[in-house]
Amino acid sequence: MDPDIHYSEIPVLQLKRPSLRMVTNGKLLVMPTGAREAGTSVEIRDLDSANASFSVTLDAGFEKSISALAIGKAAHGSPLCVATRERIAFWLSAEAALADPDALPAYLVSARGGAQHLALEPSSDKLLAACIDAVVVVFELESHQAIMQLEGHSGKVTASAFSPIKSHVLVSISEDRTFKVWNLSDASVIYQSSIISASPFLSITMDTRLPRFFVGTEDGKIRFFELLDERECRLLHTLDIQTKLVKRAQEVALKQLQSAVPAGPTVVSSLAPWKLGYTDNPPDYSTANLDISVTDYPVTFMHFVAQEPPKAEPATKSEGFQLKAAAVERVALVLVGTHSALLAVNAATLDIRTLVNFKEHSWTSSLPASLKNSMVHTAGAFCFAEEPDKGRVVVRCVVGSAFEPLLNSLEFVVAPNSPKQPGDGPPVLSFFPSEAVPANSALRQE
């Protein structure tokens, strides 16, 4: 299922330097900003109003560099958490802070300091998982206290994620190339993997309905895992994003190289190269000589989005074993952010679609010049938010440049793929054969 793409630019008024940390819940965008001498500060921007923004300066006890951010759903008041390598501050409501910029944050109590990654529990936004060095500390926001410390990784924990369908399940990934599944309800380890990759784990996202999750690595691979009965975990598939994108880039570069060949008949010669006028060797148009960087494709950010099909209508006795439901497939996508591209991976078919190629920007030919000059060419940060809208899901993605003080915004639609059927109303899927059902058949109802 191919989503529709709409592009717009977000004006950045106070961004003094490239922002590699930012979060959004679809309504608010939060990012580090402000002059260093003024102390560590964050800007909270209302995405629906270009001029509604303000900066909040944290106290002088904070380290100058913000290391992680997390924001909850707007329906939960948009709780906001900000971490440095020393402390973690939070507002129970970023919207309340938007109304009162002088409101001071609260601070989470931890003997281990700040964090390199933060994750809120999505069903209530009342629990926070903070990845601090090689451990994960779980905080209860209302009490400001750490309620659990998860240890066992031998390297820095790069990210963690709560399960949307079982809020007591938490998955952590690490630079040690392993992941662990934790049960917070009984304080136990459900599963711990062996070393399963040659490269560190960078990103993770969870399926919103099925017990599975997706892990992205530095070498451009995405691994699909399924959690079985909360005790076992199996690898479903490994998708090599880097190899596919490099091959695609080589094909594009090869076409451009071959288009530069002078027109005319093909010349086959047995003469020495120096007699043909070449200074070195004859030009080689094979893909082996194309310089394509593989450092552009680490899976640094991922986000799962799904449009669920409508629920089936209950069958009546007169309809037999018929299922009344719209013949609509579940649309499930894993949105993948790399330095060079934003991709959509179909979680069912594993098809890959490039939504935006930051190196080419050929899709921006119809945009005005003012937008063309404000394109992100190397992505340094992504944040995603989604909102249901009349049977579809509208996804907003904000992309931050790695080297320029620039943000771009994308909006695209994920909608169910509904095949056309003759007649009015939803189609009827029937288990009945085309011929009459025999009297002794188990399908015949009494």
C-alpha positions in Angstrom: 0.0 0.0 0.0 1.6 3.3 -1.1 0.8 6.3 1.1 0.2 9.7 -0.4 3.0 12.3 0.2 2.5 15.9 1.1 5.5 18.1 1.8 5.9 21.3 3.8 8.6 23.3 5.5 8.5 24.1 9.2 9.9 27.5 9.9 12.7 27.4 12.5 13.0 30.7 14.3 15.5 30.0 17.2 17.5 27.0 15.9 21.1 28.1 16.3 22.7 24.8 15.3 21.7 21.5 13.9 19.3 19.6 16.1 20.0 15.8 16.5 17.4 15.4 19.2 13.7 16.2 18.7 10.3 14.6 19.5 6.7 15.2 18.5 3.3 14.0 19.3 1.6 15.5 16.3 0.6 18.6 18.1 3.8 19.8 19.7 7.4 19.7 18.5 10.1 19.8 21.1 13.9 20.3 20.4 17.0 21.6 22.1 17.8 25.2 21.3 19.0 28.4 22.8 22.4 30.0 23.4 24.8 27.9 25.4 25.6 30.7 27.8 21.9 31.0 28.7 21.9 27.4 30.0 20.3 24.3 28.5 16.9 25.0 27.0 14.3 23.4 24.9 11.9 24.9 22.4 8.3 23.8 22.4 6.5 24.6 19.1 2.9 24.2 18.3 2.8 22.6 14.8 -0.6 23.9 14.0 0.6 27.5 14.5 3.9 28.6 13.0 4.3 31.5 15.5 3.3 29.7 18.7 6.6 28.6 20.4 8.6 29.4 23.4 11.9 28.3 25.0 12.2 26.8 28.5 15.6 27.1 30.2 16.5 24.4 32.7 18.4 25.3 35.8 22.2 25.8 36.0 22.7 22.4 37.5 22.1 20.8 34.1 24.8 19.9 31.7 24.8 22.0 28.6 23.9 19.2 26.2 20.6 17.5 26.1 21.0 13.8 25.4 17.4 12.5 25.1 13.8 13.7 24.8 10.4 12.0 25.1 6.8 13.4 24.8 3.5 11.6 25.5 0.2 11.7 23.7 -1.8 14.9 23.5 -4.7 12.9 24.9 -2.7 12.4 28.1 -1.7 16.0 28.4 1.6 15.7 26.5 4.0 14.8 29.4 7.5 15.9 28.4 10.8 14.4 29.6 14.2 16.0 29.0 17.5 14.3 29.9 21.1 15.2 29.9 24.0 13.0 31.1 23.4 14.3 34.7 19.7 14.5 35.4 16.2 14.0 34.0 13.6 16.7 34.2 9.9 16.4 33.2 6.6 18.3 33.0 3.4 16.3 33.5 1.9 18.5 30.8 3.9 20.3 28.0 0.6 22.0 27.1 0.4 23.5 30.6 4.0 24.6 30.2 3.1 26.2 26.9 0.5 28.3 28.7 3.0 29.2 31.5 6.6 29.3 30.3 7.8 30.1 33.8 6.6 26.8 35.2 9.5 24.8 36.6 10.0 21.1 35.8 10.2 18.3 38.3 13.2 16.1 38.5 13.4 12.3 38.6 15.4 10.8 41.4 18.2 8.5 40.2 21.6 7.7 41.5 22.8 6.9 38.0 22.4 10.3 36.5 20.9 11.2 33.1 20.1 9.1 30.1 20.9 8.6 26.4 17.4 7.4 25.5 13.9 7.9 26.9 10.7 5.9 26.2 7.2 6.5 27.6 4.7 3.7 28.2 2.2 4.4 25.4 -1.1 3.3 27.0 -1.0 5.8 29.9 2.3 7.8 29.6 2.8 7.2 33.4 6.0 5.1 33.2 9.3 6.2 31.7 12.1 3.9 30.7 15.5 5.7 30.8 18.5 4.0 29.2 21.4 5.1 31.4 24.7 3.6 30.2 24.3 -0.2 30.3 21.1 -0.3 32.4 17.5 0.7 32.0 15.8 2.5 34.9 12.0 2.6 35.0 10.5 5.7 36.6 7.0 6.4 37.8 6.3 10.0 36.8 3.7 10.8 39.4 5.9 9.8 42.3 9.2 11.0 40.7 10.8 7.7 41.8 12.7 4.9 40.1 10.7 1.7 40.6 12.9 -0.8 38.8 16.5 -1.1 37.5 17.1 -3.6 34.6 20.7 -4.8 34.4 22.4 -7.3 32.2 23.7 -5.6 29.0 27.4 -5.5 28.6 27.3 -2.4 26.4 25.5 0.9 26.3 21.7 0.5 26.0 20.8 2.4 22.8 17.0 2.2 23.0 14.0 0.6 24.7 10.3 0.3 23.9 7.2 -0.7 25.8 4.8 -3.1 24.1 1.6 -1.3 23.1 -0.5 -4.5 23.6 1.1 -5.6 26.9 2.2 -2.5 28.9 4.2 -4.6 31.4 6.6 -5.9 28.6 9.7 -3.8 27.8 12.3 -4.6 25.2 15.8 -3.1 25.4 18.6 -3.1 22.7 22.2 -2.5 23.2 25.6 -1.8 21.5 26.5 -5.3 22.7 24.4 -6.5 19.8 21.8 -8.3 22.0 18.3 -7.5 23.1 16.4 -8.4 26.3 12.7 -8.7 27.0 11.6 -7.7 30.5 8.4 -8.4 32.4 7.8 -5.4 34.7 4.8 -6.9 36.5 6.8 -9.7 38.2 10.3 -8.1 37.8 11.7 -10.9 35.6 13.6 -11.4 32.4 11.4 -13.0 29.7 14.0 -13.5 27.1 17.6 -12.6 26.4 19.2 -13.1 23.1 22.7 -14.1 22.1 24.8 -11.9 19.9 22.9 -11.9 16.7 24.5 -9.1 14.6 27.9 -7.9 13.5 26.9 -4.3 14.1 25.4 -2.5 17.1 21.6 -2.2 17.5 20.4 1.4 17.0 16.6 1.5 16.9 13.5 -0.4 17.8 9.8 -0.1 17.2 6.8 -2.3 18.3 3.8 -3.6 16.4 0.6 -2.1 17.8 -1.5 -5.2 17.5 0.7 -8.3 17.1 3.4 -9.5 19.6 6.3 -8.6 17.4 9.0 -5.9 17.2 11.6 -4.6 14.8 15.2 -3.9 15.5 17.5 -1.8 13.2 21.3 -2.0 13.1 24.2 0.1 12.1 24.9 -2.0 9.0 21.5 -1.2 7.5 19.5 -4.3 8.5 16.1 -4.7 10.1 15.2 -7.8 12.0 11.7 -8.9 12.6 11.1 -10.7 15.9 8.0 -12.4 17.3 7.4 -12.9 21.0 5.8 -16.3 21.7 3.8 -16.7 24.9 6.0 -14.1 26.7 8.7 -16.8 27.1 10.2 -17.4 23.7 11.3 -15.2 20.9 12.0 -16.1 17.3 13.5 -14.3 14.4 11.0 -14.0 11.6 13.0 -12.2 8.9 16.1 -10.2 8.2 15.7 -7.3 5.7 18.9 -5.9 4.3 18.0 -2.3 3.6 21.6 -1.2 2.9 22.2 -3.7 0.2 18.9 -2.9 -1.6 19.5 0.9 -1.4 23.2 0.7 -2.5 22.1 -1.5 -5.5 19.4 1.0 -6.3 21.9 3.9 -6.1 24.3 2.1 -8.3 21.6 1.6 -10.9 20.8 5.3 -10.9 24.4 6.3 -11.1 25.1 3.8 -13.9 22.3 5.3 -16.0 23.6 8.7 -15.4 27.1 7.6 -16.4 26.0 5.8 -19.5 23.9 8.7 -20.6 27.2 10.7 -20.8 28.6 8.3 -23.5 28.8 10.2 -26.9 26.2 9.1 -29.4 27.3 7.1 -32.3 28.0 3.5 -33.4 29.6 1.1 -31.0 33.4 0.9 -31.6 35.2 -2.4 -31.1 39.0 -2.0 -31.5 42.0 -4.1 -30.9 44.3 -1.1 -30.8 46.3 -0.3 -27.6 44.6 2.2 -25.3 47.3 4.8 -26.0 46.5 4.7 -29.7 42.8 5.3 -29.0 43.6 8.6 -27.2 42.8 7.5 -23.7 45.1 9.0 -21.1 44.8 5.9 -18.8 42.4 3.1 -19.5 39.2 3.0 -21.5 36.1 4.2 -19.4 34.5 1.4 -17.5 30.7 1.7 -17.1 30.4 -1.2 -14.7 28.8 -0.8 -11.3 32.1 -1.9 -9.7 33.6 1.5 -10.3 30.7 3.5 -8.9 31.6 5.2 -5.6 28.5 4.6 -3.5 28.9 5.2 0.2 27.4 2.6 2.5 27.7 4.8 5.6 24.5 6.6 4.5 22.2 3.8 5.4 22.3 2.9 9.1 18.8 2.3 10.5 18.9 5.1 13.0 15.1 5.7 13.4 12.0 3.5 13.0 8.3 4.0 13.6 5.5 1.5 13.2 2.2 2.6 11.8 -0.9 0.5 10.9 -4.4 1.1 9.6 -6.6 -1.6 11.0 -9.5 -3.0 8.9 -13.0 -2.5 10.2 -14.4 -5.1 12.5 -16.4 -7.9 11.1 -20.2 -7.8 11.5 -21.7 -10.8 13.4 -23.3 -13.4 11.1 -26.9 -14.3 11.6 -28.2 -17.9 11.6 -29.8 -17.4 8.1 -26.4 -16.5 6.7 -24.8 -19.7 7.7 -21.0 -19.6 7.9 -20.8 -16.2 6.2 -18.5 -13.5 7.4 -19.7 -10.0 6.7 -16.8 -7.7 6.6 -15.1 -5.3 4.2 -12.5 -7.1 2.2 -9.8 -4.9 3.5 -6.3 -5.8 4.4 -4.5 -4.5 7.4 -2.0 -1.9 6.2 1.2 -2.2 8.4 4.3 -0.2 7.7 7.6 0.2 9.3 8.9 3.7 8.6 12.7 3.7 8.4 14.9 6.7 8.7 18.5 6.7 7.4 21.0 9.5 6.7 20.1 9.4 3.0 16.4 8.4 2.8 13.1 7.9 4.5 11.6 4.5 3.6 8.4 2.6 4.2 8.7 -1.2 4.6 5.5 -3.2 4.2 5.5 -5.4 7.4 3.6 -8.1 5.5 5.2 -8.3 2.1 8.6 -6.7 3.0 8.3 -4.5 0.0 10.4 -1.3 0.3 9.3 2.1 -0.9 11.5 5.2 -0.8 9.3 8.0 0.4 12.1 10.6 0.3 15.6 10.4 -1.1 17.5 13.3 0.6 20.4 13.0 -1.9 18.3 13.4 -5.1 15.2 15.4 -4.3 13.8 14.7 -7.7 10.3 14.6 -6.2 10.6 18.3 -5.3 10.6 19.5 -8.9 7.1 21.0 -8.5 7.9 22.9 -5.3 8.6 26.7 -5.3 12.1 27.8 -5.2 11.8 28.9 -1.5 11.2 25.3 -0.5 13.8 23.8 -2.8 16.5 25.9 -1.1 15.5 24.6 2.3 15.8 20.9 1.7 17.5 18.5 4.2 20.3 16.7 2.3 21.6 14.6 5.1 19.2 13.6 7.8 20.4 13.6 11.4 17.2 13.1 13.3 13.6 11.9 12.8 10.4 12.0 14.8 7.0 10.6 14.0 3.4 11.1 15.1 0.2 9.7 13.8 -3.5 10.6 14.0 -6.5 8.5 12.8 -8.7 10.4 10.3 -11.9 9.0 8.8 -10.7 5.4 8.2 -7.1 6.3 7.5 -4.0 7.3 9.4 -2.2 10.6 8.8 1.5 10.4 9.7 3.6 13.5 10.3 7.4 13.1 10.1 9.8 15.9 11.1 13.3 15.5 9.7 16.3 17.4 11.1 19.4 18.1 9.1 22.7 16.7 10.4 24.7 19.7 9.4 22.4 22.7 9.0 19.9 24.4 11.4 17.0 23.2 9.3 13.9 21.1 9.7 11.6 19.7 7.1 8.1 18.2 7.6 6.3 15.5 5.7 2.8 14.4 5.9 1.5 11.2 4.3 -1.6 9.1 4.5 -1.8 5.4 5.3 -5.2 4.0 4.1 -6.6 0.5 3.8 -6.4 -1.2 0.4 -10.0 -2.0 -0.5 -10.5 -3.9 -3.7 -13.5 -2.9 -5.9 -16.5 -5.2 -5.7 -19.6 -5.3 -7.8 -22.8 -4.2 -6.1 -23.5 -2.0 -3.1 -22.5 -2.6 0.5 -19.7 -4.7 1.9 -18.8 -7.9 0.1 -19.8 -11.2 1.7 -17.2 -13.9 2.2 -18.8 -17.3 2.3 -17.6 -20.8 3.2 -20.5 -22.4 1.3 -19.7 -24.4 -1.9 -21.3 -23.4 -5.2 -23.5 -26.6 -5.1 -26.2 -27.5 -2.6 -25.0 -28.6 0.8 -25.7 -32.3 1.4 -28.1 -33.2 4.2 -25.4 -34.9 6.2 -22.9 -32.1 5.9 -21.4 -30.5 9.0 -22.0 -27.1 7.4 -25.8 -27.5 7.4 -27.2 -25.8 10.4 -30.1 -27.2 12.4 
